[in-house]
Amino acid sequence: MAVQEVLARLDHEIIDRMTEVIWRGYEKGRTLFVFGNGGSAALASHFACDIGKGTIAGRAKRLKTIALTDNVALITAWANDKAYEEIFSEQLASLAETGDIALAISGSGNSPNVIRGLEAARRAGMQTLVLTGFEGGRAKALADFCLVVPSDSMQHIEDAHLCATHAIFLAIRQRTMLNNAE
């Protein structure tokens, strides 16, 4: 199946709902935490950059966004001193507040550190959003909203995740600009 076919089969309503969760979080001054492994870690950084910088409109409040993948010293300290599975959960235990938002990205939906991060997010009273593929993996059950890319090709899943995060970013950016034009 070509990537275009995969994109055509995405559940766009889930992407819209994720956008709404992030927008409501922005309006309430909440923080968006993004995390994943490998290519998903790179996407977490990319999305946090897009949201953190690309939604600035004049003097309006900013959407607080943190990619838990970006602090290499902290990640390696947690991995060394506790376990690699805890690199996201331990950061959330220190930083997250009730009402914040976790966006987890995992092609398989089964990465142990992503699962632990989602479990920590739920314990903290955060809303949980997940981008995954295949059948959703264990992450699907931990998500308030889960976009399962209907594919078993990791490359197509990653392409669809990039498209979904760009769609969310563009929608948030447009709302921010309109909101500050008034």
VMD Tcl script that builds the backbone (N, CA, C; Angstrom):
set m [mol new atoms 546]
animate dup $m
set s [atomselect $m all]
$s set {name element resname resid chain x y z} {
  {N N MET 1 A 0.850 -1.182 0.000}
  {CA C MET 1 A 0.000 0.000 0.000}
  {C C MET 1 A 0.898 1.248 0.000}
  {N N ALA 2 A 0.591 2.212 -0.828}
  {CA C ALA 2 A 1.353 3.455 -0.918}
  {C C ALA 2 A 1.001 4.371 0.247}
  {N N VAL 3 A 1.926 5.254 0.572}
  {CA C VAL 3 A 1.703 6.163 1.698}
  {C C VAL 3 A 0.457 7.022 1.478}
  {N N GLN 4 A 0.147 7.371 0.237}
  {CA C GLN 4 A -1.053 8.161 -0.045}
  {C C GLN 4 A -2.309 7.410 0.384}
  {N N GLU 5 A -2.325 6.103 0.172}
  {CA C GLU 5 A -3.467 5.291 0.576}
  {C C GLU 5 A -3.580 5.247 2.101}
  {N N VAL 6 A -2.437 5.147 2.770}
  {CA C VAL 6 A -2.433 5.146 4.239}
  {C C VAL 6 A -2.985 6.468 4.756}
  {N N LEU 7 A -2.518 7.567 4.186}
  {CA C LEU 7 A -2.977 8.892 4.619}
  {C C LEU 7 A -4.472 9.065 4.379}
  {N N ALA 8 A -4.963 8.527 3.287}
  {CA C ALA 8 A -6.394 8.638 2.980}
  {C C ALA 8 A -7.244 7.849 3.983}
  {N N ARG 9 A -6.660 6.841 4.613}
  {CA C ARG 9 A -7.393 6.010 5.556}
  {C C ARG 9 A -7.252 6.476 7.010}
  {N N LEU 10 A -6.515 7.560 7.253}
  {CA C LEU 10 A -6.368 8.066 8.624}
  {C C LEU 10 A -7.705 8.556 9.163}
  {N N ASP 11 A -7.871 8.435 10.460}
  {CA C ASP 11 A -9.071 8.931 11.130}
  {C C ASP 11 A -8.867 10.417 11.431}
  {N N HIS 12 A -9.317 11.256 10.519}
  {CA C HIS 12 A -9.108 12.698 10.656}
  {C C HIS 12 A -9.852 13.282 11.850}
  {N N GLU 13 A -10.911 12.640 12.266}
  {CA C GLU 13 A -11.653 13.104 13.445}
  {C C GLU 13 A -10.778 13.016 14.706}
  {N N ILE 14 A -9.963 11.986 14.793}
  {CA C ILE 14 A -9.048 11.854 15.942}
  {C C ILE 14 A -8.025 12.986 15.926}
  {N N ILE 15 A -7.521 13.320 14.757}
  {CA C ILE 15 A -6.564 14.434 14.648}
  {C C ILE 15 A -7.243 15.727 15.089}
  {N N ASP 16 A -8.491 15.940 14.688}
  {CA C ASP 16 A -9.236 17.123 15.118}
  {C C ASP 16 A -9.437 17.136 16.634}
  {N N ARG 17 A -9.724 15.986 17.215}
  {CA C ARG 17 A -9.922 15.905 18.670}
  {C C ARG 17 A -8.617 16.189 19.415}
  {N N MET 18 A -7.512 15.683 18.888}
  {CA C MET 18 A -6.213 15.968 19.495}
  {C C MET 18 A -5.918 17.464 19.438}
  {N N THR 19 A -6.245 18.059 18.318}
  {CA C THR 19 A -6.064 19.510 18.171}
  {C C THR 19 A -6.884 20.245 19.214}
  {N N GLU 20 A -8.114 19.819 19.432}
  {CA C GLU 20 A -8.984 20.450 20.439}
  {C C GLU 20 A -8.397 20.323 21.843}
  {N N VAL 21 A -7.880 19.152 22.175}
  {CA C VAL 21 A -7.275 18.948 23.496}
  {C C VAL 21 A -6.092 19.911 23.682}
  {N N ILE 22 A -5.247 20.003 22.683}
  {CA C ILE 22 A -4.083 20.884 22.778}
  {C C ILE 22 A -4.526 22.344 22.842}
  {N N TRP 23 A -5.529 22.722 22.065}
  {CA C TRP 23 A -6.022 24.094 22.087}
  {C C TRP 23 A -6.614 24.445 23.455}
  {N N ARG 24 A -7.420 23.555 24.001}
  {CA C ARG 24 A -7.987 23.807 25.336}
  {C C ARG 24 A -6.877 23.919 26.380}
  {N N GLY 25 A -5.850 23.084 26.232}
  {CA C GLY 25 A -4.699 23.174 27.131}
  {C C GLY 25 A -4.007 24.516 27.015}
  {N N TYR 26 A -3.851 24.997 25.801}
  {CA C TYR 26 A -3.248 26.317 25.574}
  {C C TYR 26 A -4.079 27.404 26.256}
  {N N GLU 27 A -5.386 27.345 26.068}
  {CA C GLU 27 A -6.260 28.360 26.669}
  {C C GLU 27 A -6.187 28.352 28.193}
  {N N LYS 28 A -5.930 27.193 28.779}
  {CA C LYS 28 A -5.862 27.066 30.237}
  {C C LYS 28 A -4.444 27.191 30.784}
  {N N GLY 29 A -3.475 27.456 29.909}
  {CA C GLY 29 A -2.099 27.617 30.357}
  {C C GLY 29 A -1.403 26.321 30.728}
  {N N ARG 30 A -1.874 25.210 30.195}
  {CA C ARG 30 A -1.288 23.906 30.495}
  {C C ARG 30 A -0.020 23.685 29.668}
  {N N THR 31 A 0.739 22.666 30.007}
  {CA C THR 31 A 1.966 22.316 29.289}
  {C C THR 31 A 1.734 21.048 28.479}
  {N N LEU 32 A 2.283 21.040 27.266}
  {CA C LEU 32 A 2.247 19.885 26.383}
  {C C LEU 32 A 3.615 19.206 26.447}
  {N N PHE 33 A 3.645 17.941 26.849}
  {CA C PHE 33 A 4.864 17.142 26.897}
  {C C PHE 33 A 4.811 16.131 25.763}
  {N N VAL 34 A 5.895 16.041 24.978}
  {CA C VAL 34 A 5.936 15.164 23.812}
  {C C VAL 34 A 7.127 14.220 23.953}
  {N N PHE 35 A 6.924 12.932 23.606}
  {CA C PHE 35 A 8.029 11.982 23.735}
  {C C PHE 35 A 7.853 10.772 22.833}
  {N N GLY 36 A 8.974 10.119 22.527}
  {CA C GLY 36 A 9.025 8.912 21.717}
  {C C GLY 36 A 10.466 8.476 21.561}
  {N N ASN 37 A 10.700 7.373 20.859}
  {CA C ASN 37 A 12.039 6.808 20.634}
  {C C ASN 37 A 12.448 6.890 19.173}
  {N N GLY 38 A 13.740 6.932 18.929}
  {CA C GLY 38 A 14.257 6.866 17.558}
  {C C GLY 38 A 13.670 7.949 16.668}
  {N N GLY 39 A 13.086 7.544 15.537}
  {CA C GLY 39 A 12.446 8.505 14.641}
  {C C GLY 39 A 11.321 9.250 15.331}
  {N N SER 40 A 10.643 8.580 16.257}
  {CA C SER 40 A 9.567 9.228 17.016}
  {C C SER 40 A 10.125 10.271 17.983}
  {N N ALA 41 A 11.339 10.053 18.475}
  {CA C ALA 41 A 11.996 11.061 19.320}
  {C C ALA 41 A 12.311 12.301 18.490}
  {N N ALA 42 A 12.793 12.069 17.277}
  {CA C ALA 42 A 13.077 13.196 16.380}
  {C C ALA 42 A 11.799 13.960 16.062}
  {N N LEU 43 A 10.711 13.233 15.846}
  {CA C LEU 43 A 9.431 13.891 15.578}
  {C C LEU 43 A 8.940 14.648 16.807}
  {N N ALA 44 A 9.148 14.096 17.998}
  {CA C ALA 44 A 8.766 14.803 19.225}
  {C C ALA 44 A 9.486 16.149 19.305}
  {N N SER 45 A 10.785 16.149 19.017}
  {CA C SER 45 A 11.546 17.406 19.014}
  {C C SER 45 A 11.041 18.364 17.945}
  {N N HIS 46 A 10.796 17.825 16.755}
  {CA C HIS 46 A 10.315 18.627 15.629}
  {C C HIS 46 A 8.964 19.269 15.971}
  {N N PHE 47 A 8.043 18.463 16.498}
  {CA C PHE 47 A 6.716 18.978 16.831}
  {C C PHE 47 A 6.792 20.020 17.948}
  {N N ALA 48 A 7.605 19.758 18.964}
  {CA C ALA 48 A 7.757 20.730 20.052}
  {C C ALA 48 A 8.322 22.050 19.531}
  {N N CYS 49 A 9.240 21.978 18.588}
  {CA C CYS 49 A 9.788 23.195 17.970}
  {C C CYS 49 A 8.709 23.928 17.182}
  {N N ASP 50 A 7.981 23.203 16.356}
  {CA C ASP 50 A 6.904 23.820 15.568}
  {C C ASP 50 A 5.904 24.516 16.479}
  {N N ILE 51 A 5.417 23.801 17.487}
  {CA C ILE 51 A 4.402 24.346 18.396}
  {C C ILE 51 A 4.987 25.472 19.251}
  {N N GLY 52 A 6.178 25.240 19.799}
  {CA C GLY 52 A 6.768 26.217 20.715}
  {C C GLY 52 A 7.135 27.538 20.064}
  {N N LYS 53 A 7.582 27.503 18.834}
  {CA C LYS 53 A 7.985 28.734 18.157}
  {C C LYS 53 A 6.964 29.192 17.121}
  {N N GLY 54 A 6.407 28.242 16.390}
  {CA C GLY 54 A 5.558 28.582 15.253}
  {C C GLY 54 A 4.174 29.076 15.595}
  {N N THR 55 A 3.793 29.017 16.874}
  {CA C THR 55 A 2.459 29.489 17.257}
  {C C THR 55 A 2.515 30.832 17.978}
  {N N ILE 56 A 3.682 31.437 18.032}
  {CA C ILE 56 A 3.800 32.733 18.710}
  {C C ILE 56 A 3.123 33.797 17.858}
  {N N ALA 57 A 2.226 34.527 18.506}
  {CA C ALA 57 A 1.494 35.582 17.797}
  {C C ALA 57 A 1.521 36.849 18.644}
  {N N GLY 58 A 2.373 37.754 18.257}
  {CA C GLY 58 A 2.427 39.028 18.987}
  {C C GLY 58 A 2.784 38.833 20.448}
  {N N ARG 59 A 2.008 39.477 21.299}
  {CA C ARG 59 A 2.287 39.438 22.727}
  {C C ARG 59 A 1.401 38.436 23.466}
  {N N ALA 60 A 0.727 37.602 22.716}
  {CA C ALA 60 A -0.169 36.621 23.327}
  {C C ALA 60 A 0.627 35.607 24.135}
  {N N LYS 61 A -0.057 34.972 25.080}
  {CA C LYS 61 A 0.615 33.916 25.843}
  {C C LYS 61 A 1.055 32.824 24.890}
  {N N ARG 62 A 2.052 32.105 25.306}
  {CA C ARG 62 A 2.631 31.076 24.460}
  {C C ARG 62 A 2.185 29.698 24.899}
  {N N LEU 63 A 2.186 28.775 23.954}
  {CA C LEU 63 A 1.847 27.399 24.246}
  {C C LEU 63 A 3.101 26.724 24.803}
  {N N LYS 64 A 3.028 26.358 26.073}
  {CA C LYS 64 A 4.181 25.742 26.736}
  {C C LYS 64 A 4.324 24.303 26.247}
  {N N THR 65 A 5.469 24.008 25.647}
  {CA C THR 65 A 5.718 22.696 25.079}
  {C C THR 65 A 7.117 22.227 25.436}
  {N N ILE 66 A 7.221 20.973 25.853}
  {CA C ILE 66 A 8.508 20.386 26.205}
  {C C ILE 66 A 8.616 19.023 25.542}
  {N N ALA 67 A 9.706 18.809 24.800}
  {CA C ALA 67 A 10.011 17.484 24.262}
  {C C ALA 67 A 10.883 16.778 25.300}
  {N N LEU 68 A 10.360 15.730 25.898}
  {CA C LEU 68 A 11.104 14.990 26.918}
  {C C LEU 68 A 12.289 14.235 26.332}
  {N N THR 69 A 12.435 14.295 25.035}
  {CA C THR 69 A 13.528 13.634 24.319}
  {C C THR 69 A 14.771 14.508 24.195}
  {N N ASP 70 A 14.690 15.761 24.580}
  {CA C ASP 70 A 15.746 16.712 24.246}
  {C C ASP 70 A 16.836 16.906 25.291}
  {N N ASN 71 A 16.623 16.495 26.527}
  {CA C ASN 71 A 17.633 16.688 27.564}
  {C C ASN 71 A 18.463 15.408 27.685}
  {N N VAL 72 A 19.512 15.322 26.870}
  {CA C VAL 72 A 20.328 14.114 26.794}
  {C C VAL 72 A 20.954 13.782 28.144}
  {N N ALA 73 A 21.453 14.774 28.847}
  {CA C ALA 73 A 22.080 14.512 30.147}
  {C C ALA 73 A 21.079 13.885 31.118}
  {N N LEU 74 A 19.879 14.417 31.166}
  {CA C LEU 74 A 18.869 13.891 32.078}
  {C C LEU 74 A 18.406 12.493 31.647}
  {N N ILE 75 A 18.206 12.304 30.360}
  {CA C ILE 75 A 17.793 10.989 29.858}
  {C C ILE 75 A 18.828 9.931 30.221}
  {N N THR 76 A 20.107 10.244 29.974}
  {CA C THR 76 A 21.139 9.241 30.237}
  {C C THR 76 A 21.343 9.021 31.737}
  {N N ALA 77 A 21.132 10.041 32.542}
  {CA C ALA 77 A 21.233 9.867 33.993}
  {C C ALA 77 A 20.136 8.931 34.492}
  {N N TRP 78 A 18.885 9.153 34.050}
  {CA C TRP 78 A 17.791 8.267 34.459}
  {C C TRP 78 A 18.014 6.860 33.933}
  {N N ALA 79 A 18.468 6.735 32.694}
  {CA C ALA 79 A 18.707 5.412 32.115}
  {C C ALA 79 A 19.790 4.667 32.892}
  {N N ASN 80 A 20.835 5.365 33.264}
  {CA C ASN 80 A 21.946 4.747 33.983}
  {C C ASN 80 A 21.596 4.432 35.435}
  {N N ASP 81 A 20.967 5.376 36.107}
  {CA C ASP 81 A 20.748 5.238 37.545}
  {C C ASP 81 A 19.489 4.468 37.910}
  {N N LYS 82 A 18.525 4.415 37.004}
  {CA C LYS 82 A 17.273 3.695 37.310}
  {C C LYS 82 A 17.024 2.646 36.234}
  {N N ALA 83 A 16.535 3.066 35.071}
  {CA C ALA 83 A 16.301 2.144 33.950}
  {C C ALA 83 A 15.889 2.964 32.737}
  {N N TYR 84 A 16.257 2.469 31.559}
  {CA C TYR 84 A 15.875 3.176 30.330}
  {C C TYR 84 A 14.358 3.285 30.207}
  {N N GLU 85 A 13.651 2.320 30.742}
  {CA C GLU 85 A 12.187 2.332 30.681}
  {C C GLU 85 A 11.585 3.516 31.434}
  {N N GLU 86 A 12.360 4.152 32.297}
  {CA C GLU 86 A 11.840 5.229 33.147}
  {C C GLU 86 A 12.226 6.641 32.680}
  {N N ILE 87 A 12.862 6.778 31.521}
  {CA C ILE 87 A 13.380 8.094 31.131}
  {C C ILE 87 A 12.291 9.151 30.937}
  {N N PHE 88 A 11.106 8.749 30.535}
  {CA C PHE 88 A 10.018 9.708 30.362}
  {C C PHE 88 A 9.167 9.812 31.621}
  {N N SER 89 A 8.911 8.685 32.266}
  {CA C SER 89 A 8.062 8.699 33.471}
  {C C SER 89 A 8.701 9.520 34.586}
  {N N GLU 90 A 10.013 9.423 34.746}
  {CA C GLU 90 A 10.680 10.186 35.809}
  {C C GLU 90 A 10.648 11.691 35.516}
  {N N GLN 91 A 10.790 12.072 34.255}
  {CA C GLN 91 A 10.690 13.490 33.909}
  {C C GLN 91 A 9.279 14.013 34.185}
  {N N LEU 92 A 8.279 13.226 33.811}
  {CA C LEU 92 A 6.900 13.648 34.058}
  {C C LEU 92 A 6.611 13.740 35.552}
  {N N ALA 93 A 7.181 12.837 36.340}
  {CA C ALA 93 A 6.976 12.886 37.790}
  {C C ALA 93 A 7.483 14.206 38.369}
  {N N SER 94 A 8.516 14.772 37.756}
  {CA C SER 94 A 9.076 16.041 38.223}
  {C C SER 94 A 8.362 17.266 37.660}
  {N N LEU 95 A 7.862 17.170 36.437}
  {CA C LEU 95 A 7.405 18.361 35.714}
  {C C LEU 95 A 5.892 18.491 35.539}
  {N N ALA 96 A 5.194 17.374 35.424}
  {CA C ALA 96 A 3.781 17.404 35.030}
  {C C ALA 96 A 2.871 17.837 36.165}
  {N N GLU 97 A 1.782 18.503 35.768}
  {CA C GLU 97 A 0.725 18.898 36.690}
  {C C GLU 97 A -0.607 18.394 36.144}
  {N N THR 98 A -1.556 18.231 37.034}
  {CA C THR 98 A -2.886 17.814 36.620}
  {C C THR 98 A -3.406 18.761 35.543}
  {N N GLY 99 A -3.946 18.195 34.485}
  {CA C GLY 99 A -4.485 18.997 33.389}
  {C C GLY 99 A -3.512 19.208 32.249}
  {N N ASP 100 A -2.220 18.899 32.461}
  {CA C ASP 100 A -1.260 18.980 31.371}
  {C C ASP 100 A -1.572 17.885 30.354}
  {N N ILE 101 A -0.848 17.902 29.242}
  {CA C ILE 101 A -1.120 16.982 28.136}
  {C C ILE 101 A 0.148 16.223 27.779}
  {N N ALA 102 A 0.022 14.918 27.589}
  {CA C ALA 102 A 1.124 14.089 27.111}
  {C C ALA 102 A 0.794 13.621 25.704}
  {N N LEU 103 A 1.718 13.848 24.783}
  {CA C LEU 103 A 1.601 13.315 23.427}
  {C C LEU 103 A 2.726 12.314 23.241}
  {N N ALA 104 A 2.380 11.038 23.209}
  {CA C ALA 104 A 3.351 9.963 23.035}
  {C C ALA 104 A 3.328 9.493 21.591}
  {N N ILE 105 A 4.518 9.234 21.062}
  {CA C ILE 105 A 4.640 8.781 19.681}
  {C C ILE 105 A 5.405 7.462 19.696}
  {N N SER 106 A 4.781 6.409 19.158}
  {CA C SER 106 A 5.420 5.099 19.110}
  {C C SER 106 A 4.845 4.329 17.932}
  {N N GLY 107 A 5.686 4.039 16.956}
  {CA C GLY 107 A 5.215 3.314 15.781}
  {C C GLY 107 A 4.524 2.012 16.140}
  {N N SER 108 A 5.112 1.270 17.058}
  {CA C SER 108 A 4.537 -0.018 17.455}
  {C C SER 108 A 3.489 0.116 18.545}
  {N N GLY 109 A 3.614 1.171 19.349}
  {CA C GLY 109 A 2.735 1.318 20.501}
  {C C GLY 109 A 3.147 0.452 21.676}
  {N N ASN 110 A 4.338 -0.127 21.606}
  {CA C ASN 110 A 4.775 -1.052 22.647}
  {C C ASN 110 A 6.116 -0.694 23.286}
  {N N SER 111 A 6.682 0.454 22.984}
  {CA C SER 111 A 7.968 0.829 23.574}
  {C C SER 111 A 7.819 0.942 25.092}
  {N N PRO 112 A 8.596 0.178 25.855}
  {CA C PRO 112 A 8.431 0.185 27.318}
  {C C PRO 112 A 8.536 1.565 27.959}
  {N N ASN 113 A 9.460 2.407 27.486}
  {CA C ASN 113 A 9.582 3.735 28.110}
  {C C ASN 113 A 8.405 4.646 27.740}
  {N N VAL 114 A 7.829 4.460 26.578}
  {CA C VAL 114 A 6.640 5.229 26.200}
  {C C VAL 114 A 5.442 4.759 27.028}
  {N N ILE 115 A 5.323 3.451 27.217}
  {CA C ILE 115 A 4.234 2.916 28.045}
  {C C ILE 115 A 4.358 3.447 29.470}
  {N N ARG 116 A 5.557 3.401 30.028}
  {CA C ARG 116 A 5.761 3.918 31.390}
  {C C ARG 116 A 5.479 5.414 31.458}
  {N N GLY 117 A 5.845 6.147 30.421}
  {CA C GLY 117 A 5.538 7.574 30.376}
  {C C GLY 117 A 4.040 7.825 30.368}
  {N N LEU 118 A 3.314 7.045 29.597}
  {CA C LEU 118 A 1.853 7.184 29.553}
  {C C LEU 118 A 1.222 6.813 30.898}
  {N N GLU 119 A 1.736 5.779 31.530}
  {CA C GLU 119 A 1.225 5.404 32.852}
  {C C GLU 119 A 1.465 6.524 33.863}
  {N N ALA 120 A 2.648 7.130 33.807}
  {CA C ALA 120 A 2.959 8.256 34.705}
  {C C ALA 120 A 2.052 9.439 34.408}
  {N N ALA 121 A 1.784 9.682 33.131}
  {CA C ALA 121 A 0.903 10.787 32.733}
  {C C ALA 121 A -0.497 10.582 33.306}
  {N N ARG 122 A -0.993 9.383 33.223}
  {CA C ARG 122 A -2.332 9.098 33.748}
  {C C ARG 122 A -2.362 9.256 35.270}
  {N N ARG 123 A -1.305 8.791 35.955}
  {CA C ARG 123 A -1.238 8.967 37.412}
  {C C ARG 123 A -1.232 10.444 37.795}
  {N N ALA 124 A -0.619 11.268 36.957}
  {CA C ALA 124 A -0.511 12.699 37.222}
  {C C ALA 124 A -1.788 13.466 36.853}
  {N N GLY 125 A -2.759 12.793 36.268}
  {CA C GLY 125 A -3.994 13.467 35.874}
  {C C GLY 125 A -3.871 14.240 34.579}
  {N N MET 126 A -2.985 13.786 33.710}
  {CA C MET 126 A -2.794 14.423 32.414}
  {C C MET 126 A -3.725 13.812 31.382}
  {N N GLN 127 A -4.006 14.561 30.324}
  {CA C GLN 127 A -4.696 13.996 29.174}
  {C C GLN 127 A -3.639 13.319 28.319}
  {N N THR 128 A -3.980 12.178 27.746}
  {CA C THR 128 A -3.001 11.418 26.983}
  {C C THR 128 A -3.430 11.270 25.524}
  {N N LEU 129 A -2.521 11.640 24.646}
  {CA C LEU 129 A -2.696 11.530 23.205}
  {C C LEU 129 A -1.601 10.604 22.693}
  {N N VAL 130 A -1.932 9.734 21.762}
  {CA C VAL 130 A -0.950 8.785 21.246}
  {C C VAL 130 A -1.031 8.726 19.732}
  {N N LEU 131 A 0.136 8.722 19.113}
  {CA C LEU 131 A 0.278 8.436 17.685}
  {C C LEU 131 A 0.977 7.092 17.590}
  {N N THR 132 A 0.353 6.132 16.906}
  {CA C THR 132 A 0.931 4.798 16.786}
  {C C THR 132 A 0.566 4.211 15.430}
  {N N GLY 133 A 0.885 2.941 15.254}
  {CA C GLY 133 A 0.569 2.240 14.015}
  {C C GLY 133 A 0.239 0.799 14.333}
  {N N PHE 134 A 0.393 -0.060 13.333}
  {CA C PHE 134 A 0.055 -1.480 13.478}
  {C C PHE 134 A -1.352 -1.598 14.067}
  {N N GLU 135 A -1.506 -2.197 15.227}
  {CA C GLU 135 A -2.821 -2.329 15.870}
  {C C GLU 135 A -2.959 -1.386 17.072}
  {N N GLY 136 A -1.972 -0.528 17.287}
  {CA C GLY 136 A -2.025 0.407 18.402}
  {C C GLY 136 A -1.172 0.011 19.581}
  {N N GLY 137 A -0.875 -1.268 19.704}
  {CA C GLY 137 A -0.037 -1.743 20.799}
  {C C GLY 137 A -0.636 -1.467 22.167}
  {N N ARG 138 A 0.181 -1.591 23.194}
  {CA C ARG 138 A -0.260 -1.359 24.567}
  {C C ARG 138 A -0.595 0.108 24.808}
  {N N ALA 139 A -0.013 0.999 24.030}
  {CA C ALA 139 A -0.242 2.436 24.221}
  {C C ALA 139 A -1.697 2.823 23.968}
  {N N LYS 140 A -2.348 2.126 23.073}
  {CA C LYS 140 A -3.727 2.465 22.691}
  {C C LYS 140 A -4.655 2.498 23.908}
  {N N ALA 141 A -4.499 1.548 24.803}
  {CA C ALA 141 A -5.372 1.472 25.984}
  {C C ALA 141 A -5.076 2.572 27.003}
  {N N LEU 142 A -3.930 3.221 26.880}
  {CA C LEU 142 A -3.543 4.279 27.823}
  {C C LEU 142 A -3.851 5.676 27.288}
  {N N ALA 143 A -4.469 5.739 26.111}
  {CA C ALA 143 A -4.713 7.014 25.444}
  {C C ALA 143 A -6.150 7.483 25.607}
  {N N ASP 144 A -6.299 8.779 25.862}
  {CA C ASP 144 A -7.626 9.387 25.766}
  {C C ASP 144 A -8.025 9.465 24.299}
  {N N PHE 145 A -7.046 9.801 23.449}
  {CA C PHE 145 A -7.245 9.812 21.998}
  {C C PHE 145 A -6.026 9.180 21.357}
  {N N CYS 146 A -6.270 8.210 20.476}
  {CA C CYS 146 A -5.178 7.470 19.839}
  {C C CYS 146 A -5.378 7.450 18.333}
  {N N LEU 147 A -4.398 7.942 17.608}
  {CA C LEU 147 A -4.400 7.839 16.157}
  {C C LEU 147 A -3.581 6.606 15.790}
  {N N VAL 148 A -4.261 5.579 15.328}
  {CA C VAL 148 A -3.600 4.355 14.880}
  {C C VAL 148 A -3.487 4.436 13.362}
  {N N VAL 149 A -2.276 4.557 12.873}
  {CA C VAL 149 A -2.059 4.590 11.430}
  {C C VAL 149 A -2.295 3.175 10.895}
  {N N PRO 150 A -3.211 3.031 9.939}
  {CA C PRO 150 A -3.579 1.695 9.455}
  {C C PRO 150 A -2.529 1.111 8.507}
  {N N SER 151 A -1.387 0.722 9.092}
  {CA C SER 151 A -0.296 0.176 8.290}
  {C C SER 151 A 0.605 -0.658 9.182}
  {N N ASP 152 A 1.331 -1.586 8.561}
  {CA C ASP 152 A 2.364 -2.324 9.274}
  {C C ASP 152 A 3.750 -1.987 8.719}
  {N N SER 153 A 3.829 -0.898 7.963}
  {CA C SER 153 A 5.105 -0.379 7.452}
  {C C SER 153 A 5.540 0.777 8.339}
  {N N MET 154 A 6.660 0.607 9.039}
  {CA C MET 154 A 7.126 1.665 9.942}
  {C C MET 154 A 7.357 2.972 9.185}
  {N N GLN 155 A 7.825 2.906 7.963}
  {CA C GLN 155 A 8.073 4.131 7.198}
  {C C GLN 155 A 6.762 4.859 6.891}
  {N N HIS 156 A 5.732 4.132 6.529}
  {CA C HIS 156 A 4.430 4.753 6.279}
  {C C HIS 156 A 3.832 5.298 7.573}
  {N N ILE 157 A 4.020 4.573 8.657}
  {CA C ILE 157 A 3.530 5.041 9.964}
  {C C ILE 157 A 4.218 6.350 10.329}
  {N N GLU 158 A 5.535 6.392 10.193}
  {CA C GLU 158 A 6.275 7.619 10.520}
  {C C GLU 158 A 5.881 8.777 9.609}
  {N N ASP 159 A 5.684 8.503 8.316}
  {CA C ASP 159 A 5.230 9.551 7.392}
  {C C ASP 159 A 3.876 10.101 7.831}
  {N N ALA 160 A 2.968 9.213 8.201}
  {CA C ALA 160 A 1.635 9.635 8.631}
  {C C ALA 160 A 1.704 10.419 9.942}
  {N N HIS 161 A 2.587 10.023 10.850}
  {CA C HIS 161 A 2.751 10.771 12.106}
  {C C HIS 161 A 3.238 12.190 11.827}
  {N N LEU 162 A 4.169 12.328 10.898}
  {CA C LEU 162 A 4.645 13.665 10.528}
  {C C LEU 162 A 3.498 14.492 9.945}
  {N N CYS 163 A 2.706 13.898 9.063}
  {CA C CYS 163 A 1.568 14.620 8.484}
  {C C CYS 163 A 0.568 15.013 9.561}
  {N N ALA 164 A 0.292 14.109 10.499}
  {CA C ALA 164 A -0.665 14.405 11.570}
  {C C ALA 164 A -0.156 15.538 12.463}
  {N N THR 165 A 1.129 15.502 12.827}
  {CA C THR 165 A 1.646 16.575 13.694}
  {C C THR 165 A 1.683 17.905 12.952}
  {N N HIS 166 A 1.980 17.885 11.669}
  {CA C HIS 166 A 1.927 19.138 10.907}
  {C C HIS 166 A 0.499 19.658 10.811}
  {N N ALA 167 A -0.471 18.782 10.643}
  {CA C ALA 167 A -1.876 19.212 10.595}
  {C C ALA 167 A -2.292 19.838 11.928}
  {N N ILE 168 A -1.904 19.206 13.025}
  {CA C ILE 168 A -2.220 19.752 14.357}
  {C C ILE 168 A -1.545 21.102 14.536}
  {N N PHE 169 A -0.266 21.173 14.201}
  {CA C PHE 169 A 0.466 22.444 14.324}
  {C C PHE 169 A -0.203 23.551 13.511}
  {N N LEU 170 A -0.519 23.273 12.265}
  {CA C LEU 170 A -1.115 24.317 11.415}
  {C C LEU 170 A -2.464 24.782 11.952}
  {N N ALA 171 A -3.260 23.857 12.479}
  {CA C ALA 171 A -4.560 24.233 13.047}
  {C C ALA 171 A -4.375 25.085 14.297}
  {N N ILE 172 A -3.444 24.719 15.160}
  {CA C ILE 172 A -3.173 25.504 16.377}
  {C C ILE 172 A -2.620 26.870 15.998}
  {N N ARG 173 A -1.722 26.892 15.042}
  {CA C ARG 173 A -1.144 28.175 14.595}
  {C C ARG 173 A -2.236 29.097 14.056}
  {N N GLN 174 A -3.118 28.562 13.223}
  {CA C GLN 174 A -4.197 29.375 12.663}
  {C C GLN 174 A -5.086 29.932 13.769}
  {N N ARG 175 A -5.442 29.104 14.736}
  {CA C ARG 175 A -6.275 29.569 15.849}
  {C C ARG 175 A -5.566 30.638 16.670}
  {N N THR 176 A -4.288 30.436 16.896}
  {CA C THR 176 A -3.517 31.421 17.658}
  {C C THR 176 A -3.501 32.766 16.927}
  {N N MET 177 A -3.278 32.734 15.637}
  {CA C MET 177 A -3.235 33.965 14.851}
  {C C MET 177 A -4.593 34.648 14.821}
  {N N LEU 178 A -5.653 33.876 14.626}
  {CA C LEU 178 A -7.009 34.446 14.615}
  {C C LEU 178 A -7.378 34.984 15.991}
  {N N ASN 179 A -7.042 34.263 17.014}
  {CA C ASN 179 A -7.354 34.649 18.381}
  {C C ASN 179 A -6.680 35.968 18.765}
  {N N ASN 180 A -5.508 36.213 18.200}
  {CA C ASN 180 A -4.764 37.424 18.540}
  {C C ASN 180 A -4.985 38.559 17.556}
  {N N ALA 181 A -5.790 38.305 16.523}
  {CA C ALA 181 A -6.124 39.367 15.567}
  {C C ALA 181 A -7.312 40.182 16.071}
  {N N GLU 182 A -8.013 39.626 17.068}
  {CA C GLU 182 A -9.226 40.288 17.550}
  {C C GLU 182 A -8.909 41.464 18.429}
}
mol reanalyze $m
mol bondsrecalc $m
mol representation Tube
mol addrep $m
